[in-house]
Amino acid sequence: MYNIMIRNIIFDLGNVIVKNPTIDIVKQFFKDEDDVRKFNEYIFKSDFWKMMDLGKISNIEVANIIREKKLVNVKDYTEVEEFLLNWFSKCSVNKEVMKFGKKLKKQGYNIYILSNMAKATFEFFSSKYDFFDIANGTIISANEGIKKPDKKIFEILLNRYSLKPQECLLIDDDDTNKTLEVANSIGINGRKVKANDLEDIKMLLRENNIKV
């Protein structure tokens, strides 16, 4: 059987390159422990978080709506604003994975980024780390108005950069349990990788005949 060679490696960002925010990040912005708990339970599961990822609303607009409508009963709404404008600056990145991505680029692979992410978040990380400079192409949900696992966002990537799906490998922690299913259905290779785990990424590449 003829095996198609992987030429394009597609990196997700959240929990692959950038570690997703947790309650420990929230704690850095709120003084009151009860406020930490309430806001943490609310924000990451809110429609606002999805809307920011879709580029339909800005971080400051979310902060203003939460304050005006008192959607979360916290003692100090300036802390809500501080969180929404700056949480990403407190998130750590996986420098080992970024270094590994640069190595793959030097080996001749094309590097692409495909991620659900708000505009302000992406702008922060892309301006701070040179990993983003090596990418042959980048698709961010907030810029497209479409999120994974919607098939359209994969089609945008393939069409914009003239990629053959069978030559692509997706590295994604797939927190929806749908992203890889959709990607595989249109011919993109890959499986779910463990969050923030370089060794599992290397294993995935070896499974696809890529020397690491």
N, C-alpha and C positions, 0 to 999 in steps of 0.2 A: 504493500500500500504506500502511495506517495505521501510524504509528510510535508506540509507547508511550513516554510521557515518563518519563525517569528522575527519580524523586523521592527515592530513598534511596541514599546512598553508604556502602558498608560497607568499613571499613578493617581489614585485618590489622594486627598489631603488629610481629612479628618481621621485620626487614629492610624494613619500611615506615615504622613510627614509631620502633621500638627496634632498634638495630643488634645483630644476634645475636653472642653471645660467640665469641671466637676464641682461638687460642693466646696471643695478646698479653695477653688478660685472664687466662689461666691463669698466665702469667709473673709477674703481680703478686702472686700468692699463694704461689708455691713458690720456695724459694731455690736448690734443686738443679736443674740443667738436665735431667738424666736424669728426675727426678721430673716436671718440666713435660711432657716428651715422653710419658711413660707415662700420666700422668693425662689429658692431652689426647686421646690415642688411645682411652682407655677411656670417659670419662664421657659425652661427647656422643652416642656410639653405644650406650650402655648401655640396658638395659630400665628402669633406675632413672629415667633422664631422661624416658622415655615415661610412667612411672608417676607422676612428679611432675606432668607435664602433664595427667594424668587425675585428679589429686587423690587418688590411692590411697595416697600415701606423702608424708611431709613431708621437707624438706631435711635436717633434723637426724637423722631416722631413717635416711636414706640414708648420711649421714656415719658414723653409729654402726655400721651394717651393714658398710660398707667397712672400717672399722677393726677390728671384731671378727673378721671373716672374712678379713681381709687380701686383699681382692679386687684391690687395686692395691698393688704392693710399693714403697711410698714410705718415705722416711726419717723423716718427721714427719707423723703423721696429724692433728695439730692444724691443719696447713695444708689438709688435705682439708676439715675442718670449716669453716675460715675461708672457703674458696672457696664451698662449698655455701650458706653462710648470707649471703654478701655479694657474690657475683660480679656480680649485677645492678647493684649500686651503682657499678660500674666501667664499665658499658656506656654508650655515648653514645646520644643520641636525635637524630632528624632534626627539628630545630626548624623548618626550612623547610616540611616536610610538615605539621607540626602547625599552623603559621600558615596554610598553605593550606587545611587542613580547617576552620579557624575562618572563613575567607573564604567557603567554600562554605556554611557554616551561615548566615552573614549573607545570602547570596544566596537563602536559602529552602529549601535542601536539608536533609533529615533525615540525621543522621550516626549511624552504628552502628559498633560494634567487634565483630569476630569473630576470636578468636585462640586458638591452642594455647599455653597458658602455665600455669605453676605458680602456686599461690595466692600464695606469698610474693613472687614476681616481680611479679605484677600489682598486689598491694597496694602495693609500693614505688613503681612508676611512677604508679599512679593517685592516690596521695597527694601526689606531687611535682609533677605537671604539670596545669595547668588545662584542657588539651585534653580530658581525660577528663570534665570537668564539662559540656561542651557536647553530649556524646553523648545521643541519644534512647534508646539502649539498648545494652547490652553483654552479649555472650555469651563466657565464658571457659571453655575446655575443663575445667580443674580443678574448676570449680564445677558442671559438667554431667555429668562422668564420661564424656564423649565427645569425641573429637578429630576435626578435619578429617583426611582427606577423607570421614569417615563422613557419609552423607546426612542422618542424624538430627540432626546439629548445625545444619545449614541449616534443617531443618524446625522445630527449636526456635526459631530466630531469626524465621522467617516467622510462625509461629503465635503466639509470645509478643507480638509487636508488630504483629500483623495486617497484615503486608506482602504485597503482590502481587509475586511473583518478577520479573515482567517490568518492574517499576518500580524494580528494584534493580541497582546496579552494584557489583561486588566488586573491590577493589584488593588484590591479593595477589601476593607473589613466588613462591608455590606451589613450595616446595622438594621436594614429593613428586611433582610432575608429575601429580597426580590431583585436586587440590582444584578447579581451574577446570573440569575435565572433569565432575566431579560437580555443581558449581554450575550449569554451563550446561545439564546434562541435566534440571534441574528448573526451568529458565527464568530463572535469574539471569544477568544480563549480565556480561561481563568477559573479560579475557585475562590471562595472566601478565605482570607488570611486572618490570622490572629492579630488582634489590635496591637499596634506598636511593637511588632515582633519581626526583627530583621531576619532571624533564622528561618522563620516560616516563609518569608518572602523568597529567600534563597532556595528553599525547598521547592516552592512553586516554580521558580525558574528552571531548576534542574529537571522537574517533571515535564517541562516543555523544551528539553534539550538545549538549554542555555547554560553554558559553562560559567560557574561563579567561583 
